[in-house]
Amino acid sequence: MKPEEFDALCRLSRLDLSQEERERLRGEFDSILKYVEALRAVPTEGVEPTAMGGTAAGGTAQVHGEARPLRADEPGGSLPRAEALRASARQDGIFFDVPRVGSA
């Protein structure tokens, strides 16, 4: 990725990075893009999917060439608020407290 493309991506993502962070992240991003290109080069014509996809809940899915039943999609109970908030790094007792995104 060209430096100016990476700079534009950082601006669009509202990332405020130090020069050291920019260089490290750009290298990591380039590695990811190279990996994606390598995956695109793999011939997949005629290969059947091996993960769950394209079937309705309650039916069956082909998983590694084997038909497996899927459970029905039924509503269940909610996690109690106190328990959900307990896993949060910051909260005010009622809501999760997250940093503001963008400017007001």
C-alpha positions as a Markdown table, in Angstrom:
| # | Residue | x | y | z |
|---|---|---|---|---|
| 1 | Met | 0.0 | 0.0 | 0.0 |
| 2 | Lys | 1.4 | 3.4 | -0.9 |
| 3 | Pro | 2.1 | 5.8 | 1.9 |
| 4 | Glu | -0.5 | 8.3 | 0.7 |
| 5 | Glu | -3.2 | 5.6 | 0.5 |
| 6 | Phe | -2.3 | 4.5 | 4.1 |
| 7 | Asp | -2.5 | 8.2 | 5.2 |
| 8 | Ala | -5.9 | 8.5 | 3.6 |
| 9 | Leu | -7.1 | 5.3 | 5.3 |
| 10 | Cys | -5.9 | 6.7 | 8.7 |
| 11 | Arg | -7.7 | 10.0 | 8.1 |
| 12 | Leu | -10.9 | 8.2 | 7.2 |
| 13 | Ser | -10.6 | 5.9 | 10.2 |
| 14 | Arg | -9.9 | 8.9 | 12.4 |
| 15 | Leu | -6.7 | 7.2 | 13.6 |
| 16 | Asp | -4.2 | 9.5 | 15.4 |
| 17 | Leu | -1.0 | 7.5 | 15.3 |
| 18 | Ser | 2.6 | 8.3 | 16.1 |
| 19 | Gln | 5.2 | 7.9 | 13.4 |
| 20 | Glu | 6.3 | 4.6 | 15.0 |
| 21 | Glu | 2.7 | 3.3 | 15.2 |
| 22 | Arg | 2.1 | 4.3 | 11.5 |
| 23 | Glu | 5.1 | 2.4 | 10.3 |
| 24 | Arg | 4.3 | -0.7 | 12.3 |
| 25 | Leu | 0.6 | -0.6 | 11.4 |
| 26 | Arg | 1.4 | 0.0 | 7.7 |
| 27 | Gly | 3.7 | -3.1 | 7.7 |
| 28 | Glu | 1.0 | -5.2 | 9.4 |
| 29 | Phe | -1.6 | -3.9 | 6.9 |
| 30 | Asp | 0.6 | -4.7 | 4.0 |
| 31 | Ser | 1.1 | -8.3 | 5.3 |
| 32 | Ile | -2.7 | -8.7 | 5.6 |
| 33 | Leu | -3.2 | -7.5 | 2.0 |
| 34 | Lys | -0.6 | -9.9 | 0.7 |
| 35 | Tyr | -2.3 | -12.7 | 2.5 |
| 36 | Val | -5.6 | -11.8 | 1.0 |
| 37 | Glu | -4.1 | -11.7 | -2.5 |
| 38 | Ala | -2.6 | -15.2 | -1.9 |
| 39 | Leu | -6.0 | -16.5 | -0.9 |
| 40 | Arg | -7.6 | -15.0 | -4.0 |
| 41 | Ala | -5.1 | -17.0 | -6.1 |
| 42 | Val | -6.3 | -20.3 | -4.7 |
| 43 | Pro | -8.4 | -22.2 | -7.2 |
| 44 | Thr | -11.8 | -22.9 | -5.6 |
| 45 | Glu | -14.0 | -23.7 | -8.6 |
| 46 | Gly | -16.1 | -26.8 | -7.9 |
| 47 | Val | -15.2 | -26.9 | -4.2 |
| 48 | Glu | -18.2 | -27.5 | -2.0 |
| 49 | Pro | -18.6 | -25.3 | 1.1 |
| 50 | Thr | -17.6 | -27.1 | 4.3 |
| 51 | Ala | -19.1 | -24.6 | 6.8 |
| 52 | Met | -22.7 | -23.9 | 7.8 |
| 53 | Gly | -24.3 | -21.7 | 5.2 |
| 54 | Gly | -27.3 | -21.5 | 3.0 |
| 55 | Thr | -29.7 | -23.4 | 5.3 |
| 56 | Ala | -32.5 | -22.2 | 7.5 |
| 57 | Ala | -32.4 | -22.8 | 11.2 |
| 58 | Gly | -34.1 | -26.0 | 12.2 |
| 59 | Gly | -32.9 | -27.7 | 9.0 |
| 60 | Thr | -29.6 | -29.3 | 8.3 |
| 61 | Ala | -26.2 | -28.0 | 7.3 |
| 62 | Gln | -23.4 | -29.7 | 5.5 |
| 63 | Val | -20.4 | -29.7 | 7.7 |
| 64 | His | -17.3 | -31.5 | 6.3 |
| 65 | Gly | -19.5 | -33.4 | 4.0 |
| 66 | Glu | -21.8 | -34.6 | 6.7 |
| 67 | Ala | -25.5 | -33.4 | 7.3 |
| 68 | Arg | -25.8 | -32.0 | 10.8 |
| 69 | Pro | -29.1 | -30.8 | 12.3 |
| 70 | Leu | -29.4 | -27.1 | 13.3 |
| 71 | Arg | -31.2 | -26.0 | 16.4 |
| 72 | Ala | -34.4 | -23.9 | 16.0 |
| 73 | Asp | -33.8 | -20.2 | 16.4 |
| 74 | Glu | -35.9 | -19.5 | 19.5 |
| 75 | Pro | -35.9 | -16.4 | 21.7 |
| 76 | Gly | -34.4 | -16.9 | 25.1 |
| 77 | Gly | -33.8 | -14.9 | 28.3 |
| 78 | Ser | -31.6 | -11.9 | 28.5 |
| 79 | Leu | -28.4 | -11.6 | 30.5 |
| 80 | Pro | -29.2 | -9.7 | 33.7 |
| 81 | Arg | -28.0 | -6.1 | 33.5 |
| 82 | Ala | -25.7 | -6.4 | 36.5 |
| 83 | Glu | -24.0 | -9.4 | 35.0 |
| 84 | Ala | -23.5 | -7.8 | 31.6 |
| 85 | Leu | -22.1 | -4.6 | 33.2 |
| 86 | Arg | -19.7 | -6.6 | 35.4 |
| 87 | Ala | -17.8 | -7.6 | 32.3 |
| 88 | Ser | -17.4 | -4.0 | 31.2 |
| 89 | Ala | -14.2 | -2.0 | 31.8 |
| 90 | Arg | -16.2 | 1.1 | 32.5 |
| 91 | Gln | -19.9 | 1.5 | 33.3 |
| 92 | Asp | -22.2 | 3.8 | 35.3 |
| 93 | Gly | -24.4 | 1.2 | 36.9 |
| 94 | Ile | -27.0 | 1.4 | 34.1 |
| 95 | Phe | -25.1 | 1.7 | 30.8 |
| 96 | Phe | -21.7 | 0.8 | 29.4 |
| 97 | Asp | -19.4 | 3.8 | 29.4 |
| 98 | Val | -17.6 | 4.1 | 26.1 |
| 99 | Pro | -15.5 | 6.8 | 24.6 |
| 100 | Arg | -17.2 | 9.3 | 22.3 |
| 101 | Val | -16.7 | 8.7 | 18.6 |
| 102 | Gly | -16.2 | 11.8 | 16.4 |
| 103 | Ser | -17.0 | 15.4 | 17.4 |
| 104 | Ala | -20.3 | 16.7 | 18.6 |
